[in-house]
């Protein structure tokens, strides 16, 4: 079974880009050197790979990528730092 990766790049404007690939090294290289001029990251270089995780099931990877893309900045930063205990308390929606 082929591995899939979900990854997060930190862009030069300090935003985060979340993506999915089956070849992490190649995809990060493409981002860093601007292979795709119409991509979100093209004008936001330099980029830094700040997180990745691997999956054996592509469907699970796709689901996780979609989930992370909806997260708040604070929640993404907790994931990047490996502060997994903080994740449940960092929901994007604020309740009053």
N, CA, C and O atoms as a GROMACS GRO file, in nm:
protein
  384
    1UNK      N    1   0.083  -0.118   0.000
    1UNK     CA    2   0.000   0.000   0.000
    1UNK      C    3   0.089   0.126   0.000
    1UNK      O    4   0.192   0.129   0.067
    2UNK      N    5   0.049   0.226  -0.074
    2UNK     CA    6   0.126   0.348  -0.090
    2UNK      C    7   0.100   0.446   0.024
    2UNK      O    8  -0.014   0.465   0.067
    3UNK      N    9   0.206   0.507   0.074
    3UNK     CA   10   0.193   0.607   0.179
    3UNK      C   11   0.143   0.738   0.122
    3UNK      O   12   0.172   0.776   0.009
    4UNK      N   13   0.066   0.807   0.204
    4UNK     CA   14   0.022   0.943   0.172
    4UNK      C   15   0.062   1.032   0.289
    4UNK      O   16   0.070   0.987   0.403
    5UNK      N   17   0.087   1.158   0.259
    5UNK     CA   18   0.131   1.252   0.361
    5UNK      C   19   0.040   1.374   0.362
    5UNK      O   20   0.000   1.426   0.258
    6UNK      N   21   0.007   1.418   0.482
    6UNK     CA   22  -0.057   1.547   0.501
    6UNK      C   23   0.052   1.635   0.559
    6UNK      O   24   0.123   1.594   0.651
    7UNK      N   25   0.066   1.755   0.506
    7UNK     CA   26   0.175   1.842   0.548
    7UNK      C   27   0.128   1.985   0.566
    7UNK      O   28   0.027   2.027   0.510
    8UNK      N   29   0.203   2.058   0.647
    8UNK     CA   30   0.176   2.200   0.667
    8UNK      C   31   0.304   2.277   0.638
    8UNK      O   32   0.411   2.245   0.690
    9UNK      N   33   0.291   2.379   0.553
    9UNK     CA   34   0.401   2.470   0.524
    9UNK      C   35   0.373   2.604   0.590
    9UNK      O   36   0.259   2.650   0.591
   10UNK      N   37   0.476   2.665   0.644
   10UNK     CA   38   0.463   2.802   0.691
   10UNK      C   39   0.515   2.892   0.580
   10UNK      O   40   0.627   2.874   0.531
   11UNK      N   41   0.432   2.988   0.539
   11UNK     CA   42   0.467   3.078   0.430
   11UNK      C   43   0.538   3.202   0.484
   11UNK      O   44   0.538   3.227   0.605
   12UNK      N   45   0.597   3.278   0.394
   12UNK     CA   46   0.674   3.397   0.434
   12UNK      C   47   0.588   3.501   0.505
   12UNK      O   48   0.641   3.582   0.582
   13UNK      N   49   0.457   3.501   0.481
   13UNK     CA   50   0.368   3.595   0.550
   13UNK      C   51   0.311   3.536   0.679
   13UNK      O   52   0.220   3.592   0.739
   14UNK      N   53   0.367   3.422   0.721
   14UNK     CA   54   0.333   3.351   0.844
   14UNK      C   55   0.198   3.280   0.838
   14UNK      O   56   0.149   3.233   0.940
   15UNK      N   57   0.137   3.270   0.719
   15UNK     CA   58   0.016   3.189   0.704
   15UNK      C   59   0.060   3.043   0.689
   15UNK      O   60   0.177   3.014   0.665
   16UNK      N   61  -0.036   2.954   0.704
   16UNK     CA   62  -0.008   2.811   0.689
   16UNK      C   63  -0.082   2.756   0.568
   16UNK      O   64  -0.197   2.790   0.542
   17UNK      N   65  -0.012   2.671   0.495
   17UNK     CA   66  -0.071   2.600   0.382
   17UNK      C   67  -0.072   2.452   0.416
   17UNK      O   68   0.031   2.397   0.455
   18UNK      N   69  -0.187   2.389   0.403
   18UNK     CA   70  -0.200   2.246   0.431
   18UNK      C   71  -0.225   2.173   0.300
   18UNK      O   72  -0.309   2.214   0.220
   19UNK      N   73  -0.151   2.066   0.278
   19UNK     CA   74  -0.166   1.990   0.155
   19UNK      C   75  -0.153   1.841   0.177
   19UNK      O   76  -0.131   1.795   0.289
   20UNK      N   77  -0.167   1.767   0.069
   20UNK     CA   78  -0.159   1.621   0.072
   20UNK      C   79  -0.078   1.576  -0.049
   20UNK      O   80  -0.086   1.636  -0.156
   21UNK      N   81  -0.001   1.470  -0.032
   21UNK     CA   82   0.082   1.419  -0.142
   21UNK      C   83   0.120   1.274  -0.114
   21UNK      O   84   0.110   1.226  -0.002
   22UNK      N   85   0.165   1.206  -0.218
   22UNK     CA   86   0.220   1.071  -0.200
   22UNK      C   87   0.372   1.075  -0.202
   22UNK      O   88   0.437   0.974  -0.174
   23UNK      N   89   0.431   1.192  -0.234
   23UNK     CA   90   0.576   1.206  -0.236
   23UNK      C   91   0.612   1.340  -0.169
   23UNK      O   92   0.618   1.444  -0.234
   24UNK      N   93   0.633   1.334  -0.040
   24UNK     CA   94   0.652   1.456   0.038
   24UNK      C   95   0.775   1.535  -0.006
   24UNK      O   96   0.766   1.657  -0.024
   25UNK      N   97   0.885   1.471  -0.023
   25UNK     CA   98   1.009   1.541  -0.061
   25UNK      C   99   0.992   1.615  -0.194
   25UNK      O  100   1.030   1.731  -0.206
   26UNK      N  101   0.934   1.546  -0.292
   26UNK     CA  102   0.913   1.607  -0.424
   26UNK      C  103   0.816   1.725  -0.415
   26UNK      O  104   0.839   1.830  -0.476
   27UNK      N  105   0.706   1.707  -0.340
   27UNK     CA  106   0.605   1.812  -0.333
   27UNK      C  107   0.656   1.937  -0.262
   27UNK      O  108   0.628   2.049  -0.304
   28UNK      N  109   0.731   1.918  -0.155
   28UNK     CA  110   0.788   2.033  -0.084
   28UNK      C  111   0.888   2.106  -0.175
   28UNK      O  112   0.892   2.229  -0.177
   29UNK      N  113   0.966   2.031  -0.248
   29UNK     CA  114   1.060   2.090  -0.345
   29UNK      C  115   0.984   2.175  -0.447
   29UNK      O  116   1.024   2.287  -0.477
   30UNK      N  117   0.873   2.120  -0.499
   30UNK     CA  118   0.793   2.194  -0.597
   30UNK      C  119   0.740   2.325  -0.539
   30UNK      O  120   0.741   2.429  -0.605
   31UNK      N  121   0.693   2.319  -0.415
   31UNK     CA  122   0.645   2.441  -0.349
   31UNK      C  123   0.759   2.542  -0.334
   31UNK      O  124   0.745   2.659  -0.369
   32UNK      N  125   0.870   2.496  -0.281
   32UNK     CA  126   0.982   2.586  -0.250
   32UNK      C  127   1.040   2.654  -0.373
   32UNK      O  128   1.085   2.768  -0.366
   33UNK      N  129   1.038   2.584  -0.486
   33UNK     CA  130   1.099   2.639  -0.607
   33UNK      C  131   0.996   2.688  -0.709
   33UNK      O  132   1.031   2.720  -0.822
   34UNK      N  133   0.869   2.694  -0.668
   34UNK     CA  134   0.766   2.758  -0.748
   34UNK      C  135   0.730   2.689  -0.877
   34UNK      O  136   0.715   2.753  -0.980
   35UNK      N  137   0.715   2.557  -0.872
   35UNK     CA  138   0.681   2.483  -0.994
   35UNK      C  139   0.544   2.525  -1.050
   35UNK      O  140   0.525   2.531  -1.171
   36UNK      N  141   0.450   2.552  -0.962
   36UNK     CA  142   0.314   2.585  -1.004
   36UNK      C  143   0.287   2.733  -0.976
   36UNK      O  144   0.261   2.771  -0.862
   37UNK      N  145   0.292   2.816  -1.080
   37UNK     CA  146   0.280   2.960  -1.064
   37UNK      C  147   0.143   3.006  -1.013
   37UNK      O  148   0.131   3.114  -0.957
   38UNK      N  149   0.041   2.925  -1.032
   38UNK     CA  150  -0.094   2.964  -0.988
   38UNK      C  151  -0.128   2.910  -0.849
   38UNK      O  152  -0.241   2.923  -0.803
   39UNK      N  153  -0.030   2.848  -0.782
   39UNK     CA  154  -0.058   2.794  -0.649
   39UNK      C  155  -0.054   2.902  -0.541
   39UNK      O  156   0.008   3.007  -0.559
   40UNK      N  157  -0.121   2.875  -0.431
   40UNK     CA  158  -0.127   2.969  -0.318
   40UNK      C  159   0.012   3.006  -0.269
   40UNK      O  160   0.038   3.122  -0.235
   41UNK      N  161   0.102   2.911  -0.266
   41UNK     CA  162   0.234   2.932  -0.206
   41UNK      C  163   0.334   3.001  -0.298
   41UNK      O  164   0.440   3.045  -0.252
   42UNK      N  165   0.304   3.013  -0.427
   42UNK     CA  166   0.403   3.064  -0.523
   42UNK      C  167   0.458   3.201  -0.482
   42UNK      O  168   0.580   3.220  -0.481
   43UNK      N  169   0.372   3.295  -0.450
   43UNK     CA  170   0.417   3.430  -0.415
   43UNK      C  171   0.449   3.445  -0.267
   43UNK      O  172   0.481   3.555  -0.221
   44UNK      N  173   0.440   3.337  -0.192
   44UNK     CA  174   0.462   3.344  -0.047
   44UNK      C  175   0.589   3.270  -0.004
   44UNK      O  176   0.603   3.229   0.111
   45UNK      N  177   0.679   3.254  -0.098
   45UNK     CA  178   0.807   3.190  -0.067
   45UNK      C  179   0.900   3.292  -0.003
   45UNK      O  180   0.888   3.410  -0.033
   46UNK      N  181   0.991   3.253   0.082
   46UNK     CA  182   1.031   3.116   0.113
   46UNK      C  183   0.930   3.046   0.205
   46UNK      O  184   0.854   3.109   0.278
   47UNK      N  185   0.932   2.915   0.198
   47UNK     CA  186   0.841   2.829   0.272
   47UNK      C  187   0.920   2.738   0.364
   47UNK      O  188   1.037   2.708   0.340
   48UNK      N  189   0.854   2.695   0.469
   48UNK     CA  190   0.919   2.605   0.564
   48UNK      C  191   0.822   2.492   0.598
   48UNK      O  192   0.709   2.518   0.638
   49UNK      N  193   0.867   2.369   0.582
   49UNK     CA  194   0.786   2.254   0.622
   49UNK      C  195   0.786   2.249   0.775
   49UNK      O  196   0.891   2.233   0.836
   50UNK      N  197   0.667   2.263   0.836
   50UNK     CA  198   0.660   2.268   0.983
   50UNK      C  199   0.590   2.147   1.044
   50UNK      O  200   0.597   2.126   1.165
   51UNK      N  201   0.523   2.066   0.960
   51UNK     CA  202   0.453   1.949   1.012
   51UNK      C  203   0.422   1.854   0.897
   51UNK      O  204   0.394   1.896   0.785
   52UNK      N  205   0.428   1.725   0.927
   52UNK     CA  206   0.374   1.625   0.835
   52UNK      C  207   0.339   1.500   0.913
   52UNK      O  208   0.396   1.472   1.019
   53UNK      N  209   0.246   1.425   0.861
   53UNK     CA  210   0.213   1.293   0.915
   53UNK      C  211   0.183   1.202   0.797
   53UNK      O  212   0.144   1.248   0.690
   54UNK      N  213   0.202   1.074   0.817
   54UNK     CA  214   0.184   0.979   0.708
   54UNK      C  215   0.064   0.889   0.735
   54UNK      O  216   0.029   0.861   0.849
   55UNK      N  217   0.004   0.844   0.626
   55UNK     CA  218  -0.115   0.760   0.631
   55UNK      C  219  -0.098   0.644   0.534
   55UNK      O  220  -0.040   0.659   0.426
   56UNK      N  221  -0.149   0.530   0.573
   56UNK     CA  222  -0.150   0.413   0.484
   56UNK      C  223  -0.274   0.415   0.395
   56UNK      O  224  -0.276   0.351   0.290
   57UNK      N  225  -0.376   0.488   0.437
   57UNK     CA  226  -0.503   0.494   0.364
   57UNK      C  227  -0.522   0.636   0.310
   57UNK      O  228  -0.534   0.731   0.388
   58UNK      N  229  -0.526   0.652   0.179
   58UNK     CA  230  -0.540   0.782   0.116
   58UNK      C  231  -0.668   0.852   0.158
   58UNK      O  232  -0.671   0.975   0.170
   59UNK      N  233  -0.774   0.776   0.180
   59UNK     CA  234  -0.901   0.836   0.221
   59UNK      C  235  -0.891   0.901   0.359
   59UNK      O  236  -0.950   1.006   0.383
   60UNK      N  237  -0.819   0.838   0.448
   60UNK     CA  238  -0.798   0.896   0.581
   60UNK      C  239  -0.713   1.023   0.571
   60UNK      O  240  -0.737   1.120   0.644
   61UNK      N  241  -0.615   1.021   0.482
   61UNK     CA  242  -0.529   1.139   0.462
   61UNK      C  243  -0.612   1.256   0.408
   61UNK      O  244  -0.596   1.369   0.453
   62UNK      N  245  -0.697   1.229   0.312
   62UNK     CA  246  -0.782   1.333   0.255
   62UNK      C  247  -0.874   1.391   0.362
   62UNK      O  248  -0.892   1.512   0.371
   63UNK      N  249  -0.931   1.304   0.443
   63UNK     CA  250  -1.019   1.348   0.551
   63UNK      C  251  -0.944   1.437   0.651
   63UNK      O  252  -0.995   1.540   0.694
   64UNK      N  253  -0.823   1.396   0.687
   64UNK     CA  254  -0.743   1.473   0.783
   64UNK      C  255  -0.702   1.608   0.724
   64UNK      O  256  -0.706   1.710   0.794
   65UNK      N  257  -0.664   1.611   0.597
   65UNK     CA  258  -0.628   1.738   0.534
   65UNK      C  259  -0.745   1.836   0.537
   65UNK      O  260  -0.728   1.952   0.572
   66UNK      N  261  -0.863   1.789   0.502
   66UNK     CA  262  -0.982   1.874   0.503
   66UNK      C  263  -1.010   1.925   0.645
   66UNK      O  264  -1.048   2.040   0.664
   67UNK      N  265  -0.992   1.838   0.742
   67UNK     CA  266  -1.015   1.876   0.882
   67UNK      C  267  -0.918   1.985   0.926
   67UNK      O  268  -0.960   2.085   0.984
   68UNK      N  269  -0.790   1.966   0.900
   68UNK     CA  270  -0.688   2.063   0.941
   68UNK      C  271  -0.710   2.198   0.873
   68UNK      O  272  -0.692   2.302   0.936
   69UNK      N  273  -0.748   2.197   0.746
   69UNK     CA  274  -0.771   2.323   0.674
   69UNK      C  275  -0.878   2.409   0.741
   69UNK      O  276  -0.875   2.531   0.727
   70UNK      N  277  -0.971   2.348   0.813
   70UNK     CA  278  -1.077   2.422   0.880
   70UNK      C  279  -1.036   2.472   1.019
   70UNK      O  280  -1.108   2.551   1.080
   71UNK      N  281  -0.922   2.428   1.068
   71UNK     CA  282  -0.880   2.463   1.203
   71UNK      C  283  -0.835   2.608   1.213
   71UNK      O  284  -0.794   2.669   1.115
   72UNK      N  285  -0.843   2.659   1.334
   72UNK     CA  286  -0.792   2.793   1.364
   72UNK      C  287  -0.640   2.791   1.359
   72UNK      O  288  -0.578   2.684   1.362
   73UNK      N  289  -0.581   2.907   1.352
   73UNK     CA  290  -0.436   2.919   1.355
   73UNK      C  291  -0.381   2.861   1.485
   73UNK      O  292  -0.280   2.790   1.484
   74UNK      N  293  -0.446   2.891   1.597
   74UNK     CA  294  -0.401   2.842   1.728
   74UNK      C  295  -0.400   2.689   1.732
   74UNK      O  296  -0.308   2.629   1.787
   75UNK      N  297  -0.501   2.628   1.675
   75UNK     CA  298  -0.509   2.482   1.675
   75UNK      C  299  -0.401   2.423   1.585
   75UNK      O  300  -0.339   2.322   1.620
   76UNK      N  301  -0.378   2.484   1.469
   76UNK     CA  302  -0.270   2.437   1.381
   76UNK      C  303  -0.135   2.449   1.450
   76UNK      O  304  -0.051   2.360   1.438
   77UNK      N  305  -0.114   2.558   1.522
   77UNK     CA  306   0.014   2.577   1.591
   77UNK      C  307   0.032   2.475   1.704
   77UNK      O  308   0.144   2.431   1.730
   78UNK      N  309  -0.076   2.438   1.772
   78UNK     CA  310  -0.067   2.334   1.874
   78UNK      C  311  -0.027   2.201   1.810
   78UNK      O  312   0.055   2.128   1.865
   79UNK      N  313  -0.085   2.170   1.694
   79UNK     CA  314  -0.049   2.048   1.622
   79UNK      C  315   0.098   2.051   1.582
   79UNK      O  316   0.169   1.953   1.601
   80UNK      N  317   0.142   2.163   1.528
   80UNK     CA  318   0.281   2.177   1.484
   80UNK      C  319   0.377   2.158   1.602
   80UNK      O  320   0.482   2.095   1.587
   81UNK      N  321   0.341   2.212   1.717
   81UNK     CA  322   0.425   2.201   1.838
   81UNK      C  323   0.415   2.064   1.904
   81UNK      O  324   0.492   2.032   1.995
   82UNK      N  325   0.319   1.983   1.858
   82UNK     CA  326   0.301   1.851   1.919
   82UNK      C  327   0.224   1.857   2.050
   82UNK      O  328   0.231   1.764   2.130
   83UNK      N  329   0.151   1.965   2.073
   83UNK     CA  330   0.072   1.982   2.195
   83UNK      C  331  -0.067   1.922   2.172
   83UNK      O  332  -0.167   1.995   2.163
   84UNK      N  333  -0.073   1.791   2.164
   84UNK     CA  334  -0.195   1.720   2.128
   84UNK      C  335  -0.305   1.734   2.234
   84UNK      O  336  -0.423   1.727   2.201
   85UNK      N  337  -0.267   1.752   2.359
   85UNK     CA  338  -0.366   1.767   2.465
   85UNK      C  339  -0.445   1.896   2.452
   85UNK      O  340  -0.559   1.904   2.498
   86UNK      N  341  -0.387   1.998   2.389
   86UNK     CA  342  -0.454   2.126   2.372
   86UNK      C  343  -0.554   2.126   2.256
   86UNK      O  344  -0.642   2.211   2.251
   87UNK      N  345  -0.542   2.032   2.165
   87UNK     CA  346  -0.624   2.034   2.043
   87UNK      C  347  -0.775   2.037   2.068
   87UNK      O  348  -0.844   2.116   2.005
   88UNK      N  349  -0.829   1.956   2.158
   88UNK     CA  350  -0.975   1.958   2.177
   88UNK      C  351  -1.028   2.093   2.226
   88UNK      O  352  -1.144   2.126   2.200
   89UNK      N  353  -0.947   2.169   2.296
   89UNK     CA  354  -0.991   2.297   2.351
   89UNK      C  355  -0.972   2.414   2.256
   89UNK      O  356  -1.003   2.528   2.292
   90UNK      N  357  -0.921   2.391   2.137
   90UNK     CA  358  -0.892   2.498   2.044
   90UNK      C  359  -0.983   2.494   1.922
   90UNK      O  360  -0.938   2.507   1.808
   91UNK      N  361  -1.110   2.475   1.945
   91UNK     CA  362  -1.207   2.473   1.836
   91UNK      C  363  -1.209   2.608   1.767
   91UNK      O  364  -1.186   2.710   1.831
   92UNK      N  365  -1.235   2.609   1.638
   92UNK     CA  366  -1.239   2.732   1.561
   92UNK      C  367  -1.353   2.822   1.606
   92UNK      O  368  -1.337   2.944   1.614
   93UNK      N  369  -1.467   2.763   1.636
   93UNK     CA  370  -1.584   2.839   1.674
   93UNK      C  371  -1.572   2.880   1.821
   93UNK      O  372  -1.542   2.796   1.907
   94UNK      N  373  -1.595   3.005   1.850
   94UNK     CA  374  -1.592   3.057   1.987
   94UNK      C  375  -1.733   3.062   2.041
   94UNK      O  376  -1.822   3.121   1.979
   95UNK      N  377  -1.754   3.002   2.155
   95UNK     CA  378  -1.885   3.004   2.219
   95UNK      C  379  -1.884   3.105   2.333
   95UNK      O  380  -1.783   3.124   2.400
   96UNK      N  381  -1.998   3.171   2.354
   96UNK     CA  382  -2.005   3.273   2.459
   96UNK      C  383  -2.079   3.221   2.580
   96UNK      O  384  -2.094   3.293   2.679
   0.00000   0.00000   0.00000
